[in-house]
Each structure stands twice: as C-alpha cells, then as structure tokens.
Amino acid sequence: MSDYAPHYSAQTKARKAALDILFMAEQRDASLSETFAEQRSLSGNPVRELTRTIVLGVAEHLLEIDQRVAESTSQNWPLERMPSVDRNIARMAVFEMDYTDTPPAAIISEAVRLAGDLSTDDSPAFLNGLLSKALAAKPTLN
C-alpha cells in the first residue's frame, strides 16, 4: 500500500488550516477567536491570510452562516446532525460565497475536495448539493 498524501495548493492548505481551527474550537467548545490565537502562537509558522480571513469571518458571522447552512439542508438532516467536519466545511464555504470575491465554483470545488479527503464517503455529494442550494439562495446586495 502506498503512502498517499494529497497535493494541496496554497489556497487549499489555507482552507484546511482554517477547517482544523474551526473543528478544534467546536470540539473544545471554545471561541473561534481564542482557538485561532492559540494555534497561531503554538505553530510558529506565519498564518496564511486566507486562513485568517476564513476563521475570523466565520467567527464574526457565525449566526448568519449557520442559518444559511441550515436553510440549505433538508428537514431530515438538521445542522446538529451533520458530521462536524461537514458542518465546518459548509460554514467556511458559505462564508466565502457570501463575504469574498472568490468564484463560487472554486469554493464549492474546494469544499467537495476537502470533504472527499477528510470526511465520509457521502460527504462530497452531500456538500455539493447543500452548497449549490446555498449559492442559488445567496442574498444579493441592492
């Protein structure tokens, strides 16, 4: 068996680092800002700007993001029932779709890729559907 390690672009690595922080904060029941600061001081490595943008943006807009994620799931799969990895990938993707200029297709593709590498076999298709629905329902600025 070979040692397969997925090749990640710099942006994917930044999103993966953001996912690690979101997941860790949720598991510890700690604030995202505190977990981000703790991880930044422990790592000794510079934090990618995209990682910072995602983590602090999700922290700032968590209630709105969770509402958008919940509205994009079926009634049979509430936010609380989603695997933690999927929930946090969805949060990151919805944040990027709503608050950055990153093309939505790139955001969804990255989310599906992370889910394929880090979550259940059903997660990529589940998140693709959820994020496509979230994109279709994205609020527009007037």
C-alpha positions, 0 to 999 in steps of 0.5 A: 500500500502506498503512502498517499498524501494529497497535493494541496495548493496554497489556497487549499492548505489555507482552507484546511488550516482554517477547517482544523481551527474551526473543528478544534474550537467546536470540539473544545467548545471554545471561541473561534477567536481564542482557538485561532490565537492559540494555534497561531502562537503554538505553530510558529509558522506565519498564518496564511491570510486566507486562513485568517480571513476564513476563521475570523469571518466565520467567527464574526458571522457565525449566526448568519452562516449557520442559518444559511447552512441550515436553510440549505439542508433538508428537514431530515438532516438538521445542522446538529446532525451533520458530521462536524467536519461537514458542518465546518466545511459548509460554514467556511464555504458559505462564508466565502460565497457570501463575504469574498470575491472568490468564484463560487465554483472554486469554493464549492470545488474546494469544499467537495475536495476537502470533504472527499479527503477528510470526511465520509464517503457521502460527504462530497455529494452531500456538500455539493448539493447543500452548497449549490442550494446555498449559492442559488439562495445567496442574498444579493446586495441592492 
